Amino acid sequence: MSDPAGEAKLEVKQASKEAKESENVAEKYSAMTVSKNSEMNMGELASVFSAVPTHKPVKKQIQFVEEKQEFSRFPTKAGRRSLSRSISQSSTDSYSSAASYTDSSDDETSPRDKTQVNSKGGSDFCVKNIKQAEFGRREVEIAEQDMSALISLRKRAQTEKPLAGAKIVGCTHITAQTAVLIETLAALGAQCRWTACNIYSTQNEVAAALAERGVPVFAWKGESEDDFWWCIDRCVNTEGWQPNMILDDGGDLTHWVYKKYPNVFKKIRGIVEESVTGVHRLYQLSKAGKLCVPAMNVNDSVTKQKFDNLYCCRESILDGLKRTTDVMFGGKQVVVCGYGEVGKGCSAALKALGAVVYVTEIDPICALQACMDGFRVVKLNEVIRHVDVIITCTGNKNVVTRDQLDRMKNGSMVCNMGHSNTEIDVASLRTPELTWERVRSQVDHIIWPDGKRVILLAEGRLLNLSCSTMPTFVLSITATTQALALIELYNAPEGRYKQDVYLLPKKMDEYVASLHLATFDAHLTELTDEQAKYLGLNKNGPFKPNYYRY
């Protein structure tokens, strides 16, 4: 029979012994010092730690590779196709491998050189790997969970088929969220053909999932310039199919159809454009009297500009920067070029992390907003020598010039949040005296002759979609706006829209917003008849005049 009291005494005695041993170890360890001029007595240190009972270590032999891995100086034909749209031969010489540009598959064979079919035997597509379709389908299903408003629109209009007969050619970022939009348009009766507006933003598995569902999609991550235009042409120029609607992001598709297929362009019933760059191109065509079809400027609709441009960029800027560089922003000095909605979102996010944020602006109204938000408005040349990060958000060209890049300090970073790759003068960096070193996917070190390094992200292209993903809920707002714009243009009676650029009617903006309120369990207050009469409003909206600025 056991003696509990005796066992307790034994445990106390053992604990006391272990505590004493630990004190002895601590005394010995604290008594030991290592100065710069003396070497540590490793035998003494070993004896100290041997006093502490430990498990017997398992010996593991570490093997080192004695010879450095050899890399091909020049990429293969297939690999060369995966390089940047604007990359020159001189800049490829210093890269270790062309395959690092795609980082999506070990297979360097260009999709254009493959013969692929989906499970139904269809081959009217060109993606990286059709076998990734199942994985891509799961990505789309995850996105659907946070795009309830778009799914709601799909269910409401599915029986009416408001897009029956519409043949939509699209050029957007091909992500899980875009896939939900494309499949919604198909559910509403449209036939769709799709390509990518950015060579780095395509999610290969999602493109495969769309191809498996029968959507003719031509896109993969890491296209070359030739691939990019080839994919657009395959969407437009196909036997027995002619588009009558365009959904564009950046204006490249519209430009291609306008220049190469003018007869097709004249028969387009409507264009929907969602980027600053693309809208600018449309207004240029309109001003020159060359826009022969009505177009909808979705970028400046409230539900796009105030949500996608602001809230989306406020979150995705940090995601893209940290995924690529692991940089800590507390105390860093950052310049945000442009204080539009994108610049506002980026500045707010960086300020919240403790960064010292400067803003550059050409517009006195936006500059005053920046000042009132607590940011110092400067000229880039005033701070270029000591800032750590430059982020462009203007939609302009040559915002950061070669001369300014030459004056940036060692280890500084430059990137772009605008749609096009024109804001940073990347072309001027592709010269023999500068060395390009690919250190990580979408991260290049540009090395000057004196050893100075500047970090360039995504080769000056759109950072968030090239280097990270986007918040699904915000993209649901934009996608719903795009879908309604397409429905409006396609079904509008003749004469409602002339050959010009239009904003989405405010009533539709309000409808898009209302579809998303249920997610937050938000309840709108309703006007009484007396209140509506006092304000001169319809009780059901629109609630603001067109000139109102949110």
Solvent accessible surface area in square Angstrom, and as a share of the most:
residue,aa,sasa,rsa
1,M,248,1.11
2,S,77,0.49
3,D,88,0.45
4,P,101,0.64
5,A,62,0.48
6,G,31,0.30
7,E,92,0.41
8,A,51,0.39
9,K,149,0.63
10,L,123,0.61
11,E,123,0.55
12,V,103,0.59
13,K,150,0.64
14,Q,91,0.41
15,A,57,0.44
16,S,68,0.44
17,K,120,0.51
18,E,89,0.40
19,A,52,0.40
20,K,134,0.57
21,E,61,0.27
22,S,67,0.44
23,E,106,0.48
24,N,69,0.35
25,V,20,0.12
26,A,58,0.45
27,E,115,0.51
28,K,109,0.46
29,Y,121,0.46
30,S,85,0.55
31,A,81,0.63
32,M,38,0.17
33,T,123,0.71
34,V,82,0.47
35,S,62,0.40
36,K,205,0.87
37,N,153,0.79
38,S,58,0.37
39,E,166,0.74
40,M,73,0.33
41,N,90,0.46
42,M,125,0.56
43,G,52,0.50
44,E,83,0.37
45,L,31,0.15
46,A,61,0.47
47,S,62,0.40
48,V,1,0.01
49,F,108,0.45
50,S,87,0.56
51,A,48,0.37
52,V,62,0.35
53,P,107,0.67
54,T,112,0.65
55,H,179,0.80
56,K,183,0.78
57,P,110,0.69
58,V,123,0.71
59,K,197,0.84
60,K,175,0.74
61,Q,161,0.72
62,I,128,0.65
63,Q,155,0.69
64,F,167,0.69
65,V,133,0.76
66,E,167,0.75
67,E,141,0.63
68,K,183,0.77
69,Q,137,0.61
70,E,153,0.69
71,F,109,0.46
72,S,76,0.49
73,R,152,0.55
74,F,102,0.42
75,P,17,0.11
76,T,78,0.46
77,K,145,0.62
78,A,26,0.20
79,G,2,0.02
80,R,107,0.39
81,R,56,0.21
82,S,12,0.08
83,L,5,0.02
84,S,4,0.03
85,R,46,0.17
86,S,60,0.39
87,I,29,0.15
88,S,44,0.28
89,Q,89,0.39
90,S,58,0.38
91,S,4,0.03
92,T,6,0.04
93,D,40,0.21
94,S,47,0.31
95,Y,12,0.05
96,S,50,0.32
97,S,37,0.24
98,A,10,0.08
99,A,27,0.21
100,S,34,0.22
101,Y,1,0.00
102,T,8,0.05
103,D,78,0.40
104,S,34,0.22
105,S,35,0.23
106,D,148,0.77
107,D,58,0.30
108,E,74,0.33
109,T,54,0.31
110,S,6,0.04
111,P,4,0.03
112,R,66,0.24
113,D,86,0.44
114,K,56,0.24
115,T,135,0.79
116,Q,31,0.14
117,V,81,0.46
118,N,14,0.07
119,S,91,0.59
120,K,155,0.66
121,G,53,0.51
122,G,29,0.28
123,S,65,0.42
124,D,61,0.32
125,F,18,0.08
126,C,9,0.05
127,V,0,0.00
128,K,8,0.04
129,N,46,0.24
130,I,23,0.12
131,K,177,0.75
132,Q,46,0.20
133,A,13,0.10
134,E,128,0.58
135,F,93,0.39
136,G,0,0.00
137,R,36,0.13
138,R,122,0.45
139,E,47,0.21
140,V,0,0.00
141,E,84,0.38
142,I,109,0.56
143,A,4,0.03
144,E,46,0.21
145,Q,146,0.65
146,D,63,0.32
147,M,0,0.00
148,S,62,0.40
149,A,2,0.01
150,L,0,0.00
151,I,29,0.15
152,S,34,0.22
153,L,9,0.04
154,R,39,0.14
155,K,143,0.60
156,R,138,0.50
157,A,10,0.08
158,Q,75,0.33
159,T,125,0.73
160,E,132,0.59
161,K,86,0.36
162,P,26,0.16
163,L,0,0.00
164,A,57,0.44
165,G,48,0.46
166,A,0,0.00
167,K,56,0.24
168,I,0,0.00
169,V,0,0.00
170,G,0,0.00
171,C,0,0.00
172,T,5,0.03
173,H,17,0.08
174,I,0,0.00
175,T,8,0.05
176,A,5,0.04
177,Q,22,0.10
178,T,18,0.10
179,A,0,0.00
180,V,0,0.00
181,L,4,0.02
182,I,0,0.00
183,E,22,0.10
184,T,0,0.00
185,L,0,0.00
186,A,46,0.36
187,A,18,0.14
188,L,0,0.00
189,G,23,0.22
190,A,9,0.07
191,Q,95,0.42
192,C,12,0.07
193,R,12,0.04
194,W,0,0.00
195,T,1,0.01
196,A,1,0.01
197,C,4,0.02
198,N,5,0.03
199,I,0,0.00
200,Y,0,0.00
201,S,5,0.03
202,T,3,0.02
203,Q,38,0.17
204,N,6,0.03
205,E,27,0.12
206,V,0,0.00
207,A,0,0.00
208,A,0,0.00
209,A,1,0.01
210,L,0,0.00
211,A,1,0.01
212,E,43,0.19
213,R,140,0.51
214,G,47,0.45
215,V,17,0.10
216,P,22,0.14
217,V,0,0.00
218,F,0,0.00
219,A,0,0.00
220,W,6,0.02
221,K,33,0.14
222,G,0,0.00
223,E,1,0.00
224,S,15,0.09
225,E,85,0.38
226,D,90,0.47
227,D,0,0.00
228,F,0,0.00
229,W,55,0.19
230,W,64,0.22
231,C,0,0.00
232,I,0,0.00
233,D,26,0.14
234,R,85,0.31
235,C,0,0.00
236,V,6,0.04
237,N,85,0.43
238,T,38,0.22
239,E,175,0.78
240,G,81,0.78
241,W,36,0.13
242,Q,76,0.34
243,P,2,0.02
244,N,28,0.15
245,M,0,0.00
246,I,0,0.00
247,L,0,0.00
248,D,0,0.00
249,D,7,0.04
250,G,2,0.02
251,G,4,0.04
252,D,15,0.08
253,L,0,0.00
254,T,6,0.03
255,H,78,0.35
256,W,50,0.17
257,V,0,0.00
258,Y,51,0.19
259,K,132,0.56
260,K,108,0.46
261,Y,41,0.15
262,P,64,0.40
263,N,107,0.55
264,V,23,0.13
265,F,3,0.01
266,K,135,0.57
267,K,130,0.55
268,I,6,0.03
269,R,114,0.42
270,G,0,0.00
271,I,0,0.00
272,V,0,0.00
273,E,1,0.01
274,E,20,0.09
275,S,10,0.06
276,V,80,0.46
277,T,22,0.13
278,G,1,0.01
279,V,9,0.05
280,H,109,0.49
281,R,86,0.31
282,L,4,0.02
283,Y,95,0.36
284,Q,99,0.44
285,L,31,0.15
286,S,29,0.19
287,K,189,0.80
288,A,63,0.49
289,G,66,0.63
290,K,111,0.47
291,L,6,0.03
292,C,40,0.24
293,V,2,0.01
294,P,22,0.14
295,A,0,0.00
296,M,0,0.00
297,N,2,0.01
298,V,0,0.00
299,N,6,0.03
300,D,57,0.29
301,S,3,0.02
302,V,32,0.19
303,T,3,0.02
304,K,14,0.06
305,Q,48,0.21
306,K,52,0.22
307,F,64,0.27
308,D,12,0.06
309,N,14,0.07
310,L,34,0.17
311,Y,79,0.30
312,C,0,0.00
313,C,9,0.05
314,R,96,0.35
315,E,102,0.46
316,S,1,0.01
317,I,0,0.00
318,L,36,0.18
319,D,44,0.23
320,G,0,0.00
321,L,0,0.00
322,K,80,0.34
323,R,130,0.47
324,T,9,0.05
325,T,31,0.18
326,D,100,0.52
327,V,26,0.15
328,M,147,0.65
329,F,2,0.01
330,G,38,0.37
331,G,54,0.52
332,K,60,0.25
333,Q,50,0.22
334,V,0,0.00
335,V,0,0.00
336,V,0,0.00
337,C,1,0.01
338,G,7,0.07
339,Y,4,0.02
340,G,32,0.30
341,E,25,0.11
342,V,30,0.17
343,G,0,0.00
344,K,34,0.14
345,G,0,0.00
346,C,0,0.00
347,S,0,0.00
348,A,43,0.34
349,A,6,0.05
350,L,0,0.00
351,K,97,0.41
352,A,86,0.67
353,L,72,0.36
354,G,44,0.42
355,A,9,0.07
356,V,71,0.41
357,V,12,0.07
358,Y,21,0.08
359,V,0,0.00
360,T,19,0.11
361,E,44,0.20
362,I,168,0.86
363,D,54,0.28
364,P,105,0.66
365,I,124,0.63
366,C,27,0.16
367,A,18,0.14
368,L,112,0.56
369,Q,78,0.35
370,A,0,0.00
371,C,68,0.40
372,M,157,0.70
373,D,71,0.37
374,G,56,0.54
375,F,14,0.06
376,R,151,0.55
377,V,50,0.28
378,V,11,0.06
379,K,148,0.63
380,L,15,0.08
381,N,84,0.43
382,E,103,0.46
383,V,4,0.02
384,I,0,0.00
385,R,156,0.57
386,H,76,0.34
387,V,0,0.00
388,D,27,0.14
389,V,1,0.01
390,I,0,0.00
391,I,0,0.00
392,T,0,0.00
393,C,15,0.09
394,T,55,0.32
395,G,36,0.35
396,N,83,0.42
397,K,132,0.56
398,N,75,0.38
399,V,34,0.20
400,V,0,0.00
401,T,49,0.28
402,R,51,0.18
403,D,86,0.45
404,Q,19,0.09
405,L,0,0.00
406,D,60,0.31
407,R,59,0.21
408,M,3,0.01
409,K,78,0.33
410,N,100,0.51
411,G,45,0.44
412,S,1,0.01
413,M,7,0.03
414,V,0,0.00
415,C,0,0.00
416,N,0,0.00
417,M,5,0.02
418,G,9,0.09
419,H,35,0.16
420,S,28,0.18
421,N,44,0.22
422,T,62,0.36
423,E,1,0.01
424,I,2,0.01
425,D,34,0.17
426,V,10,0.06
427,A,78,0.61
428,S,26,0.17
429,L,2,0.01
430,R,26,0.09
431,T,41,0.24
432,P,128,0.81
433,E,86,0.39
434,L,10,0.05
435,T,62,0.36
436,W,4,0.01
437,E,62,0.28
438,R,26,0.10
439,V,67,0.38
440,R,109,0.40
441,S,38,0.25
442,Q,6,0.03
443,V,6,0.04
444,D,0,0.00
445,H,36,0.16
446,I,0,0.00
447,I,29,0.15
448,W,23,0.08
449,P,104,0.66
450,D,124,0.64
451,G,44,0.42
452,K,24,0.10
453,R,83,0.30
454,V,1,0.00
455,I,29,0.15
456,L,0,0.00
457,L,0,0.00
458,A,0,0.00
459,E,5,0.02
460,G,0,0.00
461,R,11,0.04
462,L,16,0.08
463,L,0,0.00
464,N,3,0.02
465,L,16,0.08
466,S,5,0.03
467,C,16,0.10
468,S,13,0.08
469,T,59,0.34
470,M,23,0.10
471,P,33,0.21
472,T,25,0.14
473,F,39,0.16
474,V,18,0.10
475,L,26,0.13
476,S,0,0.00
477,I,10,0.05
478,T,6,0.03
479,A,6,0.05
480,T,0,0.00
481,T,0,0.00
482,Q,7,0.03
483,A,0,0.00
484,L,16,0.08
485,A,0,0.00
486,L,0,0.00
487,I,28,0.14
488,E,19,0.09
489,L,9,0.04
490,Y,21,0.08
491,N,78,0.40
492,A,21,0.16
493,P,77,0.48
494,E,185,0.83
495,G,50,0.48
496,R,126,0.46
497,Y,35,0.13
498,K,140,0.59
499,Q,115,0.51
500,D,62,0.32
501,V,15,0.09
502,Y,60,0.23
503,L,99,0.49
504,L,9,0.04
505,P,50,0.31
506,K,22,0.09
507,K,94,0.40
508,M,41,0.18
509,D,11,0.06
510,E,34,0.15
511,Y,71,0.27
512,V,0,0.00
513,A,39,0.30
514,S,47,0.31
515,L,18,0.09
516,H,9,0.04
517,L,53,0.26
518,A,83,0.64
519,T,72,0.42
520,F,132,0.55
521,D,104,0.54
522,A,45,0.35
523,H,153,0.68
524,L,128,0.64
525,T,135,0.78
526,E,145,0.65
527,L,39,0.19
528,T,73,0.42
529,D,103,0.53
530,E,139,0.62
531,Q,90,0.40
532,A,7,0.05
533,K,174,0.74
534,Y,189,0.72
535,L,103,0.51
536,G,65,0.63
537,L,51,0.25
538,N,92,0.47
539,K,92,0.39
540,N,113,0.58
541,G,6,0.06
542,P,61,0.38
543,F,81,0.34
544,K,71,0.30
545,P,55,0.34
546,N,135,0.69
547,Y,171,0.65
548,Y,91,0.35
549,R,213,0.78
550,Y,103,0.39
